[in-house]
Every structure is written in C-alpha cells, then in structure tokens.
Amino acid sequence: MNWKIKFNKTDIIIIGILICSAVYHYSTTLKTKPRITLEEEERLHSGNFNGVYYVDLGLPSGNLWEQDNEGAREYWECGFFTAWGETDEKTEYSDHTYKTYNEKILNKFTTPVFDKKGKICGRTLKDEFFSKKYDLIRRIPTQKDYEELIKECTWEYLGYEGNLLGTSKRNGNTIVFPLTGRKIGEAHEHGFGYYWTSSLNIEDPSQAYYFHISTEKKPCIKAAKRYYGMCTRYITAGFSSDKKQLN
C-alpha cells in the first residue's frame, strides 16, 4: 500500500518555523559537564600583577581578564555585590539607598561615548579604576568587552560546581564565572549570574547593562536598574606606576 502525504503552503511554513526554532534552541543551549578538569584549571591564569591573577584569552582587543570576581579569593566565589557605579557593599539595594541616581552626580563619574557624527550614543563609567590596594590600573568591562568575550569563547555549564566555563577559541585558555545571583532590596536572588558592565543604557538612564549567565543558555547582555546589587569582574591594564597598558 502506498501512502502519500500532501502538504499545503501553511503546513510547510509551520514545519519550517519548527525546524528553525529547534536549530536556534540547540545553538543557544549550553553543554553541561560535571566539573572543571585539572588542565582547564591550570589554564585559568596566565600571570599576575601583585597577586592579582589574570588570563590572556588571545582576544583581538588584547584585554586581560582577571581570574576572580572583585572581592573573591578563589575563582568559584561570588565576591562583592555593589550597585552600578558604587564600590561598597550594603545590606539593602534599593532606589533610596542608591547614591548616584542624581543626573549631575551620574555625569561626574561617567564618560560620554560618541558616534561617528559626534553625537552622544552612550555613557560609560570612567575608563580606568585605580586600585590602591594592588597598585594596579583596572577597569570595569564595557558592553563591547563582554560581547567580544561571548563571541570569542565557547561556553559550558559546570553542573557540579555551579559555574560557567568559557574556553578561548584562539588559544584554549579558560575563564570561569560563578552563578552569583543578584541582590534586590534585602533579598539575594539565586539561579543566574549577573555582572555589571560599565555601560549605561542611554535610552533609559535608570538602567545599566550587565553580563547575564544561566545554566541553559549562552551568555548575553541585558539591562537592569542601577541600584541592583551585582558582582564585578575587572579587566587589568598592569601596574599603575608605568601608566601603560600591558595587554
């Protein structure tokens, strides 16, 4: 017996949509493995400045990403939670405890970003963050820095450790981001990872962009209220004494 299945135009469109959806889900879904290997852990750092470990991922920009979150002693620790543009932790992260909501104050610690026509197209935190503790020049990554990192690494979720592992497509070196959660009000929300960029959402200045990680999807950039408490991973530019970028 011969069976013939006939499809009309609507059926073909629906099938096409389902196939595209499946391909997209597969391409954005993270691979999962139990834990980081010893070889991968050895490739987490390329050197250090005064005890601050960094990894050279061979990125086109030359950025040297620090191994640990700000305030963390090991790569799997969350470290400090701060509101955007602030440096101190606190017990409550809300609009009335946020010190930099005022536009005049905001403009003092941010730098305008101009497009090719000379129009302001964004604002970022000041380029260099001087750390007296380590005598280093460091800065919070911009939105573009994180976009480069996402593109230039492959990503895996470490199920046992609850971390996200990025492996450079260029030299095989690795970087780990813990799923830190974030703090809103007095609550600590768990389940995802949130890392501030230095980039302000110019369309809504009450928000700034952050690096978002999860257990299932590849990392991406999102925006959130600036008073939320999130973690920070710095890019280091070497010792402050010579005032030169060593990357």
C-alpha positions in Angstrom: 0.0 0.0 0.0 1.4 3.4 -1.0 0.8 6.3 1.3 1.1 9.9 0.0 1.3 12.8 2.4 0.2 16.1 1.0 1.3 19.4 2.5 -0.2 22.7 1.8 1.6 26.0 2.0 0.6 26.7 5.6 1.9 23.2 6.7 5.3 23.9 5.0 5.6 27.3 6.8 4.8 25.8 10.2 7.3 22.9 9.6 9.9 25.5 8.7 9.3 27.5 11.8 9.5 24.4 14.0 12.8 23.4 12.4 14.3 26.9 12.8 13.1 27.0 16.4 14.8 23.7 17.1 18.1 24.7 15.4 18.1 28.0 17.4 17.4 26.2 20.7 20.3 23.8 20.0 22.7 26.5 19.0 22.0 28.6 22.2 21.7 25.7 24.7 24.8 25.2 26.8 26.6 21.9 27.0 26.9 20.6 30.6 29.7 18.7 32.2 30.3 17.8 35.9 33.3 19.9 36.8 36.4 21.7 35.5 39.4 19.5 34.6 42.9 20.0 36.1 44.2 21.0 32.7 41.4 23.6 32.3 42.1 24.9 35.8 45.7 25.3 35.0 44.8 27.5 32.0 42.7 29.9 34.2 45.6 32.3 34.7 48.5 33.5 32.5 50.3 35.6 35.1 49.7 38.1 37.9 50.2 41.7 38.9 50.9 41.9 42.7 49.0 38.8 43.3 46.0 39.7 41.1 45.8 36.8 38.6 44.7 37.4 35.0 44.1 35.2 32.0 45.2 36.1 28.4 42.5 34.7 26.1 44.2 35.9 23.0 41.4 38.3 22.3 41.6 40.7 19.3 41.4 43.7 21.8 44.2 42.3 23.9 42.1 42.5 27.1 43.5 40.7 30.1 40.5 39.5 32.2 41.1 38.9 35.9 40.7 35.4 37.1 38.4 36.2 40.1 35.5 38.4 40.8 36.2 41.6 42.8 36.3 40.6 46.5 36.7 36.9 45.8 39.7 34.8 46.9 39.0 31.9 44.5 37.5 31.6 41.0 34.4 29.9 42.3 33.5 32.6 44.8 30.9 35.4 44.2 32.9 38.2 45.8 31.3 41.7 46.4 27.9 42.8 45.4 27.6 46.5 44.5 25.2 48.9 42.8 26.3 50.3 39.5 29.0 52.9 39.9 29.4 52.2 43.7 32.3 50.4 45.3 30.9 49.4 48.8 28.6 46.5 49.7 25.4 47.3 51.8 22.5 45.5 53.4 19.8 46.9 51.2 19.9 47.6 47.4 17.1 49.9 46.6 16.5 53.3 44.9 16.5 55.2 48.2 19.9 53.7 49.3 21.5 54.4 45.9 23.9 57.3 46.0 24.2 58.1 42.3 20.6 58.5 41.0 21.1 62.2 40.6 21.9 63.2 37.0 24.6 65.7 37.9 26.4 63.1 40.0 25.9 60.5 37.3 27.6 62.7 34.7 30.6 63.3 37.1 31.7 59.6 37.2 30.7 58.7 33.6 32.2 59.5 30.2 30.2 60.2 27.1 30.6 57.8 24.1 30.3 59.5 20.7 29.2 58.0 17.4 30.9 58.9 14.0 28.7 62.0 13.7 29.8 63.3 17.1 26.5 62.6 18.7 26.5 61.1 22.2 25.4 57.5 21.8 26.1 56.2 25.3 27.9 56.7 28.6 30.3 54.5 30.5 32.0 54.6 33.9 35.4 56.3 33.9 37.8 54.3 31.8 40.4 53.4 34.5 39.7 52.3 38.0 42.8 52.8 40.2 43.2 50.2 42.9 45.5 51.4 45.7 45.4 48.0 47.3 47.2 46.4 44.4 48.8 49.4 42.8 47.1 48.5 39.5 45.2 50.2 36.8 41.9 48.2 36.3 38.6 48.9 34.7 35.1 47.5 34.6 34.5 45.9 31.2 32.2 47.7 28.8 29.3 46.2 27.0 31.5 45.7 23.9 34.2 44.0 26.0 31.7 41.4 27.2 30.3 41.0 23.6 33.8 40.2 22.4 34.2 37.7 25.3 31.0 36.0 24.4 31.9 35.7 20.8 35.5 34.6 21.2 34.8 31.7 23.7 32.9 28.5 23.8 30.7 28.1 26.9 29.9 25.1 29.1 27.9 24.9 32.4 29.8 23.1 35.2 26.8 21.3 36.8 28.6 20.1 40.0 30.3 23.4 40.6 27.5 25.7 39.5 29.9 27.8 37.4 30.1 28.8 33.7 33.3 27.9 31.9 34.5 29.9 28.9 37.3 28.4 26.7 39.1 30.7 24.2 38.6 29.8 20.6 42.1 31.3 19.9 44.5 29.8 22.5 42.5 27.4 24.7 42.9 29.4 27.9 39.9 29.4 30.2 37.8 31.8 32.3 35.1 30.9 34.9 32.1 32.9 36.0 30.1 31.7 39.1 26.3 31.9 39.0 26.3 34.7 41.6 22.7 35.7 41.8 21.9 39.3 42.5 20.6 41.4 45.4 17.4 43.5 45.2 16.2 45.2 48.4 17.4 42.9 51.2 16.9 39.7 49.2 19.5 37.6 47.4 18.0 36.1 44.2 19.8 32.9 43.1 19.8 30.9 39.9 21.6 33.1 37.4 24.8 35.1 37.2 24.9 38.9 37.0 27.9 41.0 36.2 27.9 44.8 35.7 29.4 46.3 32.6 30.5 50.0 32.7 27.9 50.9 30.0 24.8 52.9 30.8 21.6 52.3 29.0 21.3 55.7 27.4 17.7 55.1 26.3 16.8 54.6 29.9 19.5 56.1 32.2 17.9 54.5 35.3 19.4 51.2 33.9 22.8 49.9 33.0 23.9 46.9 31.0 25.1 43.6 32.6 26.5 40.3 31.5 23.9 37.6 32.1 24.7 33.9 32.5 22.5 30.8 33.2 22.6 27.1 33.3 20.9 26.6 29.9 21.5 29.4 27.5 24.7 31.0 26.2 25.7 34.3 27.9 24.1 37.5 26.7 23.8 41.2 27.6 20.7 42.6 29.3 19.8 45.8 31.2 18.6 46.3 34.8 18.1 49.0 37.4 21.3 50.6 38.5 20.6 50.2 42.2 20.6 46.3 42.0 23.5 44.6 43.7 25.6 42.6 41.2 29.1 41.3 41.0 32.0 42.7 39.0 34.9 41.1 37.0 37.7 43.5 36.1 40.0 43.9 33.2 43.5 44.7 34.3 45.9 47.0 32.5 49.0 46.4 34.6 50.9 48.4 37.2 49.8 52.0 37.9 53.5 53.1 38.2 54.2 52.9 34.5 50.8 54.1 33.3 50.9 51.8 30.3 48.5 49.1 29.3 50.5 45.8 29.4 47.9 43.9 27.3 
